[in-house]
Amino acid sequence: MNAPLQAVRGTSTRFESAAGTPSLRSDLRDMFADLVDYRELLFSMARRDFLLRYKQAVMGVAWAVLMPVTYTLIFSLVFMRVVKIQTGMPYPLFVYAGLLSWNLFANSVRFSVNALVANSGLITKVYFPREVLPFSVVMVSLLDFAVGAVLLVGLMIYYRVGLHATALLLPVILLIQLAFTAAIALLVSMGNLFYRDVKYLIEIVLTLWMFATSVMYPVERFGGKFAAVLQLNPMTPIIEAYRSVLIRGEWPAPAPLVTAAAVSLALLLGCWLAFHRAESQFAERI
Amino acid sequence: MSGAEIALEGVWKKFRRGEKFDSLRDLVPAMARGVFRGRRRPDLEREEFWALQDLSFRVGPGEALGIIGPNGAGKTTVLRVLTRLLRPTRGRCRVSGRIGALIDVSGGFHPDLTGRENVFLRGAIVGMSRRDIVRDFDSIVEFAGLETFIDTPVKRYSSGMSARLGFSIAAHLRPEVLLIDEVLAVGDAAFQRKAYDRIRDMVRGGVPTIVISHQLERVAALCTHGILLSAGRVVHRGPPSDCIAVYMQSDSLGASRHPDSTVQLDSVRLETPEPVRSGDRIALRVSGHVPASQSVDRRVVGVRVRDLGRGELIFATGTHTHRVPLPEGEFALEVELQMNVAPGVYSVETYTFHREHDRDVLDGPSTTVRVEPGSAFWGSVQLNARMELGSNGAGPPPEST
C-alpha cells in the first residue's frame, strides 16, 4: 500500500477456530476480550440504532415519553376513580415510576428479539461479537429511559417530593436491572434466531409479565401460593427499590433486592456464555 | 507485518441441504429423535454433505494463494471459515494479523443511513477505531468518488456506488492479511482498474493474501500459489497457471464423454517450448482416433483459442477450412498458430463436429498457453502495423488558398 502503515487499534488480530467445545476459562476470557476490543463498535451500533429508531419520525425522541404518559393517564383514571388502591404515594408518581423502569426492560426485550435476525446481512458477512447487537438495543432503551426520567423529576417537583440520601442507591439498582435486562435480551435475540416463534411468544409473555410485576399496582395484594411464585420475579423488587429510594426516601428491603441481584448476575453470566457458545452457528442458521 | 499468516490444518466442513428446524414445532420431534438415537454422530446424516474435505494450506508473508474451481467447489466456504463466520466441523483454522476481507463489499450497508453514517458504522464493524476512520474519512470518500453523495441515504445509491464505497472502506483498513472474493469486478472500468491496482500494491507489499475469482487471468497475475478445488477437495496444487491448465482441461474432459461421439479426441499437446512470446508461432499436436465404418469425410476436428482473462473466444478454425481429410483409425494432427495476441493466459481447446449438423459440437481436451510480452503494442491483437515516412510527406500540409 502506498500510505505508510499505521497501527490500528481494536479488534483481536489473531484467532483460531477449531472443532470441539473450548474450555469454560477460555470462553470467559474470549468474552471479556471481545467486549474490550469491540467497545467502539458497541457505541457505533447504539448510535445507529438510536438514529434509526427515530429517523423519519417528526416527533423523534418525544415518543419515548408519550407512551408512558398515556398509560399513566389511563391507569390513574382507573385506579384513582374506579378502583381506589393504596400505594403510599400519589398514584401517578407510583405508576409513572413503575412504567419507566418497566419500559426499560420491556422495550429492550421487545426490540432485541429482532436484533440478530434484522441484521442477518451483517451476521452472514462480517465477523464481530454478536453480543453487540442485543447490547446496543439495551443501550438505546437506556437512552429512552433517561429522557423519560426528566418527566419523572417534573412529577416529583409537582408532588413536592424531596430528594433523599437513599437516592445514592439508584445507580446500584439500575445496574441490577441492566444485568437482568441484558441477560433476557441475549436470550430472546438468540432464541428468535433459531426459532422464529419467540417473536410472537415474547409479546404474550411481556403482557403477562407486566401484570405479574408491581407496575400499576403492588403485587403484594395477591395472596396465597401465587404470591410465592411472584417472588421469583426480579423485576418487582427492582421496581419497588426505585420507588423506595426515590419517592419514599426509605432504604429498600435488603433480602429481595440482594436475591434479585444474585439472580440477575447468574442469569447474565449463563445467558452470555450460552450466547457466546452458540455464536459460531449464527451465520449458518440465521 | 512479520508473523502474519493464514493457515488451515485438515479442515472439514459439513453442511445441510434444505432447512433445519426453524420453529418449535419441528424442534420437539427432532429432539425426541435425538434422544432415541443418541446424540451427535460425527458422520454424515441424511441431507448432509461435506463442503470441504481435509483442506490444508499455509500462506505467509509475500505469498498469495489463488483458489479456483467451479461453482460449488467450496471456495466461499474457505473464506467464511477464515473470516470466522463458520467454525470447521473438523480441523483447525488459524489467522494471525488483522484481516482485511474484500468480500461482497456492497452488502451490509444500512439503507436508511447516509453514506457518512455507514462509513463510520462499517469501519467500526471491520475493526477500525473511530480515530482511524476520522483520519481516513476523506481518503475513503475520494477513492470511492462519492464526494457529492456522502450525505445521501445509501438506499438512494446505485449498486455501483455502494460497491465502490464498500471497497474503499475495506481497502483503508490497512490489513495484515488479505482475503479477496470476486471483488475484482466492482464498479465501472476505471474503478476496476483503480481497485485492482490497490489490491496488487497490497499483495506486492507482502501481505499474505488469498484470492478467489473466476477471472483466471487476475488469479494468474496476482498469485504465487494456486489450489484447484472441486466438490470440496483439492484437485491440484501448484503454480497458478498449472492449476488453471488443469481446471480448463478437466472442464472440457467432462463434456467430451458424449455417447454419440464418432471422432475421439484424446489429447492436445503444446510442442513449442515455453515461454511463448507475443507474436511467436506455436506448434500443437492433437491426437485421437476415428472409428472404422464411419463416414468421416463429413467430420471436422477444430481448434479454438480462448482468452482466459476475459473468457472470450478469440479464434477458431478446423480441418475443413484447411482441407485436411481425417483418416480412419489413429491420427495425429499438427497445428501451427501464430500468437499475435496480447500477453496473458490462453486456452487452446479442441473440438469436433459434423458438417451437416452444426450444433453437434463435441469438446475435446484443451491446454493452456501463457503468452509473455514480445513485440510491443497496445491492444488485444497484433495487427503487424508498418509505419514509415513517405518520400514527400516530410513537409507541412499544403495550405488551402
Interface residues (C-beta under 8 A of the other chain):
Chain A: M1 N2 A3 L5 Q6 V8 R9 G10 T11 T13 R14 F15 E16 S17 A18 A19 E40 L41 S44 M45 R48 L51 L52 K55 Q56 G121 L122 T124 K125 V126 Y127 F128 F194 Y195 R196 D197 S280 Q281 A283 E284 R285
Chain B: M1 F15 K20 F21 D22 S23 L24 R25 L27 R80 V81 T83 R84 L85 L86 R87 P88 T89 R90 G91 R92 C93 R94 V95 S96 G97 R98 I99 A101 I103 D104 G107 G108 H110 D112 L113 E117 F120 L121 A124 I125 V126 G127 M128 S129 R130 R131 D132 S139 L173 R174 E176 R198 D201 M202 G205
